[in-house]
Amino acid sequence: MPLSPPHAGTVRRSSASAARRRGSTLIGVIATIVIIGAIGSVSGSVLLNAMNGYAAATVRSRLVNEASVALDRIVKELRNIPLRAQAGVAVNIQSTTASSIAYGGNSSITLNGSQIDFVDAGATSRVLVAGVSAFTITTFDHANTQLAAALSGNACDPIRRVQITLSLTSNGITETIRAKVYIRSAMQGASGV
């Protein structure tokens, strides 16, 4: 009977188990790469959405701030329009359109392209706000009935309230704010009314 080396069967078994271990390791590495890729893809989309949300919120905040500052100035101007001399309770408004108002003899607020221009007492026109996508002026009488979009001269006499709607757009985002202004000089109880 021939003698076989003492470790002959062991060598074969160990090389087969080593091959199985190498195969298992390769499958483990591939599985790990796939899992890490999936986690990276999900976390990347979450981060991208968060960054886009932050950018949109920043633009919205800026638009609301710019619109609020402009609207505050417009409201202040319109609220303080005086009565016309010797005209009873007629406010000193010369004309209105859907996008402009002239008052006080030589003051005006006008949509000019994508900006609102303001002329104060005949001074040089200055820009109140830019990036305007919509600007609407609506006038109302003492009974809160909407008046015609375009008025001039004596047709402006019934105006008691003015509604301003202002929309600003930037980077595809639009913010709209609105205010209804009660003209103080024409309010019940005001001097001469």
Backbone bond lengths (Angstrom), bond angles and torsions (degrees), N, CA, C in turn:
res aa  C-N    CA-C-N  psi(-1)  N-CA   C-N-CA  omega(-1)  CA-C   N-CA-C  phi
1 M - - - 1.413 - - 1.517 111.25 -
2 P 1.301 115.62 127.08 1.458 117.29 -177.97 1.522 110.44 -74.28
3 L 1.222 114.15 146.19 1.457 120.79 179.29 1.526 109.10 -90.14
4 S 1.242 115.76 133.48 1.463 119.10 177.22 1.509 109.61 -102.36
5 P 1.254 114.86 148.97 1.468 116.37 -179.92 1.525 109.46 -59.55
6 P 1.305 117.03 148.41 1.450 120.74 -173.72 1.534 113.57 -64.44
7 H 1.267 120.84 -26.02 1.480 121.90 -175.49 1.529 112.85 -112.53
8 A 1.313 118.56 18.94 1.462 121.61 -175.38 1.527 111.71 -63.52
9 G 1.321 118.90 -45.22 1.461 121.57 179.76 1.519 111.94 -72.01
10 T 1.295 117.14 -28.39 1.455 122.10 -177.46 1.523 110.80 -70.71
11 V 1.320 116.63 -36.27 1.457 120.72 -178.08 1.528 109.59 -63.92
12 R 1.305 115.61 -43.37 1.447 118.66 179.81 1.526 111.26 -64.03
13 R 1.324 115.70 -43.78 1.451 118.73 -179.65 1.522 111.38 -65.57
14 S 1.285 118.07 -40.77 1.460 120.25 -177.68 1.526 111.11 -69.42
15 S 1.346 119.24 -35.06 1.458 119.48 177.80 1.525 110.62 -71.10
16 A 1.325 119.04 -32.21 1.462 122.25 176.76 1.528 110.39 -70.26
17 S 1.330 117.60 -42.01 1.471 119.85 179.43 1.526 110.67 -70.91
18 A 1.315 117.93 -31.00 1.465 120.66 176.59 1.525 109.47 -67.44
19 A 1.321 116.95 -38.14 1.464 120.13 178.18 1.524 109.87 -65.68
20 R 1.357 115.88 -39.69 1.463 118.99 178.18 1.527 110.80 -65.16
21 R 1.342 116.37 -39.98 1.471 119.57 179.27 1.519 111.00 -65.62
22 R 1.326 117.77 -39.83 1.455 120.58 177.77 1.520 110.45 -64.85
23 G 1.300 118.79 -40.48 1.465 122.72 177.21 1.517 111.00 -64.34
24 S 1.293 117.05 -41.13 1.468 121.14 178.10 1.515 110.07 -64.86
25 T 1.287 117.83 -39.74 1.449 121.49 -179.92 1.524 110.48 -66.07
26 L 1.310 118.30 -41.08 1.455 122.06 178.46 1.533 110.41 -64.33
27 I 1.312 117.90 -42.73 1.472 121.67 177.03 1.533 109.69 -64.25
28 G 1.307 117.81 -40.35 1.469 121.60 177.82 1.512 112.45 -63.22
29 V 1.333 116.62 -40.87 1.469 120.87 178.88 1.530 110.08 -65.92
30 I 1.315 117.00 -43.70 1.473 120.53 179.57 1.529 110.16 -64.04
31 A 1.334 117.33 -43.42 1.468 121.09 178.42 1.531 110.71 -62.42
32 T 1.304 116.96 -41.33 1.469 121.16 178.88 1.534 110.64 -63.27
33 I 1.308 117.08 -42.83 1.468 120.90 179.07 1.524 110.51 -63.23
34 V 1.333 116.88 -42.23 1.465 120.83 179.34 1.528 110.32 -63.23
35 I 1.331 117.52 -44.50 1.474 121.40 -179.77 1.526 110.80 -64.58
36 I 1.319 117.05 -44.92 1.464 120.59 178.97 1.535 110.35 -63.21
37 G 1.323 117.52 -39.33 1.462 120.71 177.04 1.521 112.06 -63.08
38 A 1.329 116.92 -42.06 1.472 120.87 178.87 1.526 110.63 -65.05
39 I 1.308 116.89 -43.92 1.479 120.62 178.63 1.532 109.58 -63.59
40 G 1.320 117.40 -42.99 1.467 120.96 178.48 1.513 112.31 -62.77
41 S 1.326 116.82 -39.65 1.465 120.72 179.10 1.522 110.96 -64.78
42 V 1.316 117.42 -45.79 1.469 121.23 -179.81 1.528 110.48 -65.91
43 S 1.326 117.24 -46.69 1.474 119.01 -178.74 1.526 110.77 -67.67
44 G 1.330 117.85 -32.79 1.466 120.26 177.02 1.520 111.73 -64.97
45 S 1.335 116.89 -42.42 1.471 119.00 179.12 1.524 110.97 -68.56
46 V 1.338 117.48 -35.55 1.469 120.29 176.73 1.530 109.76 -64.07
47 L 1.319 117.23 -44.92 1.468 120.66 178.98 1.524 111.51 -64.81
48 L 1.330 117.41 -40.16 1.459 120.72 179.02 1.527 110.82 -63.96
49 N 1.329 117.00 -43.40 1.469 120.32 177.16 1.528 111.07 -62.39
50 A 1.319 116.84 -40.77 1.463 120.09 179.03 1.532 110.99 -64.78
51 M 1.315 117.16 -41.74 1.470 120.24 179.55 1.530 110.65 -66.90
52 N 1.333 117.61 -42.01 1.469 120.63 177.40 1.522 111.17 -63.99
53 G 1.329 117.14 -40.23 1.464 121.21 177.29 1.523 111.61 -62.91
54 Y 1.329 116.32 -41.98 1.466 120.36 178.44 1.529 110.60 -64.31
55 A 1.334 117.04 -43.29 1.468 120.60 -179.96 1.531 110.22 -63.33
56 A 1.331 117.45 -42.87 1.469 120.62 179.25 1.526 110.71 -65.60
57 A 1.320 117.42 -40.57 1.470 120.56 178.85 1.524 110.91 -64.69
58 T 1.315 117.14 -37.43 1.462 120.94 177.86 1.529 110.71 -64.51
59 V 1.327 116.79 -44.02 1.469 120.85 178.68 1.529 110.00 -64.15
60 R 1.337 117.18 -45.10 1.477 120.82 178.80 1.524 110.89 -59.33
61 S 1.304 116.23 -44.63 1.472 120.59 -179.72 1.526 110.80 -61.37
62 R 1.321 116.58 -43.73 1.467 120.81 179.61 1.526 110.40 -64.07
63 L 1.339 116.96 -43.60 1.460 120.49 179.96 1.531 111.54 -63.11
64 V 1.317 116.55 -45.16 1.469 119.93 179.43 1.521 110.36 -63.05
65 N 1.318 117.11 -40.94 1.464 120.75 179.16 1.531 110.95 -63.61
66 E 1.332 117.74 -47.61 1.461 120.97 179.91 1.529 111.22 -63.34
67 A 1.327 116.50 -43.56 1.468 120.20 179.60 1.523 111.19 -65.11
68 S 1.327 116.67 -39.39 1.470 120.23 -179.73 1.521 112.07 -65.08
69 V 1.315 116.70 -42.09 1.469 120.34 178.98 1.532 109.99 -62.90
70 A 1.337 116.85 -45.87 1.471 120.51 179.62 1.528 110.81 -64.80
71 L 1.327 117.04 -44.48 1.459 120.29 -178.47 1.524 111.33 -66.13
72 D 1.325 117.28 -36.92 1.472 119.96 176.66 1.524 110.69 -59.89
73 R 1.334 116.97 -42.09 1.462 120.32 179.63 1.532 110.82 -66.93
74 I 1.331 116.47 -42.26 1.466 120.30 179.33 1.529 110.10 -63.05
75 V 1.326 117.04 -45.26 1.468 121.20 179.48 1.522 110.39 -60.30
76 K 1.320 117.02 -43.98 1.474 120.59 179.44 1.527 110.78 -59.66
77 E 1.327 116.42 -44.05 1.458 120.09 -179.64 1.529 111.70 -65.08
78 L 1.327 116.41 -48.45 1.464 119.90 -176.53 1.529 111.83 -68.79
79 R 1.302 117.56 -37.30 1.463 120.99 -179.37 1.533 111.23 -61.40
80 N 1.322 116.64 -30.23 1.464 120.53 -175.07 1.528 114.11 -100.52
81 I 1.327 118.33 17.05 1.469 119.97 176.21 1.526 107.88 -64.44
82 P 1.320 117.26 126.86 1.475 119.12 -178.72 1.532 111.54 -79.81
83 L 1.321 114.80 170.13 1.467 120.74 172.99 1.518 108.16 -73.56
84 R 1.330 115.82 154.37 1.445 120.52 175.38 1.527 108.71 -76.36
85 A 1.294 117.63 137.47 1.471 121.67 -179.22 1.523 109.97 -59.01
86 Q 1.306 115.98 133.97 1.467 124.76 177.36 1.528 113.04 55.35
87 A 1.344 116.18 34.93 1.469 118.69 179.28 1.520 111.12 -125.50
88 G 1.324 117.55 19.52 1.471 120.32 -179.96 1.513 111.43 68.38
89 V 1.337 116.28 -118.89 1.463 119.96 -177.53 1.524 112.36 -103.07
90 A 1.304 118.70 18.78 1.467 121.40 178.72 1.522 109.22 -78.76
91 V 1.345 115.51 124.81 1.468 119.37 178.73 1.522 109.47 -75.43
92 N 1.302 115.86 156.40 1.457 122.01 -174.98 1.537 110.82 -83.25
93 I 1.318 115.59 66.18 1.471 122.19 175.80 1.522 107.07 -112.81
94 Q 1.337 116.82 125.23 1.458 121.18 -178.92 1.526 111.69 -85.70
95 S 1.353 116.91 -39.27 1.464 119.00 -179.17 1.523 110.49 -162.14
96 T 1.333 114.51 155.29 1.454 121.33 173.01 1.515 108.84 -139.39
97 T 1.307 116.30 147.27 1.458 122.84 169.06 1.532 105.61 -132.13
98 A 1.298 116.24 -177.45 1.460 119.46 179.22 1.527 112.15 -65.55
99 S 1.352 117.40 -17.35 1.465 119.46 -177.33 1.525 113.97 -134.58
100 S 1.340 117.81 17.05 1.471 119.45 177.18 1.525 110.25 -157.34
101 I 1.331 113.58 157.08 1.460 120.37 174.70 1.525 107.56 -146.01
102 A 1.331 115.88 133.04 1.467 122.27 176.59 1.524 106.91 -115.33
103 Y 1.322 117.32 131.87 1.464 121.23 -173.72 1.520 110.58 -150.76
104 G 1.322 114.63 166.40 1.466 120.53 174.32 1.504 115.26 62.53
105 G 1.297 119.12 18.00 1.463 121.77 178.31 1.505 113.54 92.08
106 N 1.339 118.76 -46.85 1.462 119.82 -176.75 1.532 112.76 -150.24
107 S 1.321 117.66 32.24 1.464 122.27 174.85 1.520 108.50 -117.95
108 S 1.322 116.19 149.70 1.465 119.24 179.52 1.525 111.07 -156.92
109 I 1.318 113.56 156.10 1.461 122.68 172.91 1.525 105.09 -130.30
110 T 1.340 116.54 122.39 1.460 120.61 -171.05 1.522 111.19 -140.39
111 L 1.331 115.83 138.75 1.464 120.44 170.19 1.524 107.15 -79.22
112 N 1.321 116.78 123.56 1.463 122.85 -179.11 1.526 107.47 -127.20
113 G 1.329 116.87 96.27 1.468 120.26 -175.77 1.520 109.70 69.91
114 S 1.323 116.54 -115.77 1.465 120.85 179.42 1.524 111.70 -113.06
115 Q 1.344 115.79 26.76 1.464 119.21 177.32 1.523 109.79 -139.46
116 I 1.322 115.19 157.47 1.462 120.36 176.46 1.513 107.61 -104.19
117 D 1.335 115.10 122.43 1.468 121.86 178.47 1.516 109.11 -97.56
118 F 1.320 114.80 141.54 1.464 121.92 -179.53 1.517 108.96 -126.28
119 V 1.348 116.11 126.00 1.456 121.93 174.35 1.521 106.49 -114.41
120 D 1.323 116.44 120.63 1.460 121.57 -178.16 1.520 109.77 -107.21
121 A 1.320 116.36 112.13 1.466 123.54 175.92 1.525 112.33 51.53
122 G 1.318 117.15 44.79 1.453 121.61 175.89 1.514 115.37 80.56
123 A 1.318 118.26 0.86 1.463 120.99 179.44 1.532 109.68 -70.06
124 T 1.305 116.18 176.14 1.459 121.53 178.43 1.523 110.06 -63.25
125 S 1.307 115.95 139.96 1.459 121.75 178.50 1.524 109.94 -62.36
126 R 1.336 115.84 139.08 1.468 119.64 175.51 1.518 109.11 -135.01
127 V 1.316 115.54 155.29 1.455 121.69 -177.05 1.528 109.17 -84.28
128 L 1.336 116.16 123.90 1.469 120.60 174.81 1.518 111.26 -80.47
129 V 1.337 115.87 -43.37 1.464 120.55 -179.23 1.523 108.73 -158.48
130 A 1.332 115.99 146.24 1.467 121.96 177.49 1.530 108.74 -114.47
131 G 1.308 116.43 170.84 1.463 121.01 -179.60 1.518 112.56 78.88
132 V 1.330 116.14 24.48 1.467 121.33 -177.31 1.526 109.60 -79.14
133 S 1.327 116.21 125.67 1.462 120.34 176.61 1.526 111.03 -100.78
134 A 1.337 117.20 -21.58 1.466 120.83 176.12 1.522 109.12 -157.02
135 F 1.330 115.21 140.02 1.463 121.89 177.62 1.516 106.51 -145.83
136 T 1.319 116.81 118.46 1.453 120.37 -175.87 1.521 110.51 -129.32
137 I 1.320 115.14 134.23 1.463 122.30 175.34 1.518 106.95 -113.96
138 T 1.322 115.56 125.68 1.458 121.72 177.75 1.521 107.33 -125.30
139 T 1.318 117.62 132.85 1.471 120.75 -178.21 1.535 110.31 -110.63
140 F 1.354 114.44 152.81 1.460 121.76 -178.10 1.522 109.47 -136.24
141 D 1.331 116.01 153.22 1.463 120.15 176.99 1.523 110.25 -92.85
142 H 1.357 116.88 -170.50 1.465 121.99 -176.24 1.531 112.19 -63.97
143 A 1.343 118.94 -24.72 1.461 122.72 179.36 1.531 111.31 -92.17
144 N 1.320 116.67 8.56 1.465 123.55 -179.19 1.533 111.94 65.66
145 T 1.320 116.46 29.70 1.460 122.55 175.33 1.524 108.08 -90.91
146 Q 1.318 115.58 131.15 1.462 119.55 -179.19 1.518 110.48 -66.68
147 L 1.330 115.54 133.97 1.463 122.14 179.04 1.530 109.36 -93.36
148 A 1.312 116.10 173.60 1.469 121.27 179.45 1.527 110.31 -59.93
149 A 1.325 115.67 153.57 1.469 120.51 -178.08 1.519 112.06 -65.63
150 A 1.325 117.61 -37.17 1.459 121.31 -179.62 1.528 109.24 -116.47
151 L 1.328 114.89 122.11 1.464 121.81 178.67 1.516 108.60 -132.89
152 S 1.327 115.50 150.33 1.466 118.86 173.58 1.518 109.12 -152.87
153 G 1.330 115.48 157.57 1.463 121.58 178.01 1.518 112.06 60.10
154 N 1.345 116.26 -135.50 1.461 121.53 -177.66 1.521 113.45 -65.23
155 A 1.319 119.12 -18.48 1.465 121.84 177.22 1.532 111.16 -66.19
156 C 1.340 116.68 -16.78 1.469 121.11 177.90 1.529 111.83 -83.24
157 D 1.326 118.24 -11.46 1.471 121.52 -175.67 1.530 114.49 -55.36
158 P 1.324 120.97 -38.70 1.470 119.79 -177.79 1.533 114.81 -74.35
159 I 1.315 119.19 -8.66 1.469 120.97 -175.30 1.536 110.24 -61.81
160 R 1.345 115.28 127.61 1.470 121.67 176.57 1.526 111.15 -126.24
161 R 1.322 116.34 -26.43 1.454 121.57 -179.43 1.524 108.91 -135.51
162 V 1.328 114.53 149.31 1.463 120.46 178.19 1.522 107.32 -132.53
163 Q 1.330 116.12 129.00 1.467 120.10 175.75 1.518 108.49 -104.87
164 I 1.321 115.29 131.29 1.466 122.27 179.56 1.524 107.85 -114.81
165 T 1.328 116.15 129.25 1.464 121.85 173.63 1.521 106.96 -120.79
166 L 1.324 115.70 126.34 1.457 121.71 -175.03 1.520 109.27 -129.32
167 S 1.334 116.97 125.57 1.469 122.51 177.27 1.518 108.81 -121.61
168 L 1.329 115.52 131.22 1.462 121.99 175.39 1.519 108.50 -115.99
169 T 1.328 116.60 144.39 1.461 121.67 -180.00 1.523 109.88 -130.32
170 S 1.343 114.57 137.46 1.461 121.10 175.45 1.522 108.07 -154.34
171 N 1.316 117.22 135.82 1.470 122.89 178.90 1.525 112.68 51.48
172 G 1.317 117.42 38.70 1.445 121.30 178.27 1.521 114.82 77.19
173 I 1.319 117.59 5.99 1.467 122.19 -179.47 1.522 108.16 -111.10
174 T 1.327 117.12 132.17 1.459 122.33 -179.53 1.522 109.37 -120.60
175 E 1.314 115.70 134.15 1.466 122.20 174.97 1.522 107.81 -123.29
176 T 1.325 116.70 135.27 1.460 122.57 -178.47 1.516 109.69 -123.20
177 I 1.337 116.08 133.59 1.463 120.96 173.53 1.524 108.43 -129.32
178 R 1.318 115.03 155.96 1.465 120.06 -174.11 1.527 108.13 -141.77
179 A 1.322 115.55 147.15 1.466 121.14 175.37 1.515 109.01 -145.71
180 K 1.328 115.34 143.20 1.460 120.94 174.78 1.527 106.35 -109.88
181 V 1.321 115.27 123.95 1.456 121.80 -173.65 1.532 109.03 -105.68
182 Y 1.311 116.20 126.71 1.462 122.07 173.30 1.520 107.16 -96.45
183 I 1.305 116.94 118.80 1.462 121.14 -177.97 1.521 108.03 -73.02
184 R 1.312 115.61 113.97 1.473 121.46 -172.37 1.519 114.07 -56.97
185 S 1.319 116.43 -43.02 1.469 118.76 -175.13 1.525 112.20 -64.62
186 A 1.338 118.00 -20.63 1.454 121.19 -177.23 1.537 112.86 -100.50
187 M 1.322 116.48 1.84 1.462 119.87 -177.76 1.520 110.79 -78.29
188 Q 1.317 116.54 149.25 1.468 122.61 176.87 1.519 109.03 -55.04
189 G 1.293 116.77 131.44 1.461 121.33 179.53 1.512 114.11 91.75
190 A 1.346 117.19 -9.21 1.463 119.06 177.13 1.512 107.93 -69.67
191 S 1.289 117.67 157.02 1.461 121.89 -177.30 1.514 110.64 -56.33
192 G 1.316 116.74 123.18 1.459 122.31 177.94 1.513 113.54 88.25
193 V 1.336 119.05 -3.36 1.464 120.81 -179.07 1.495 110.18 -101.68
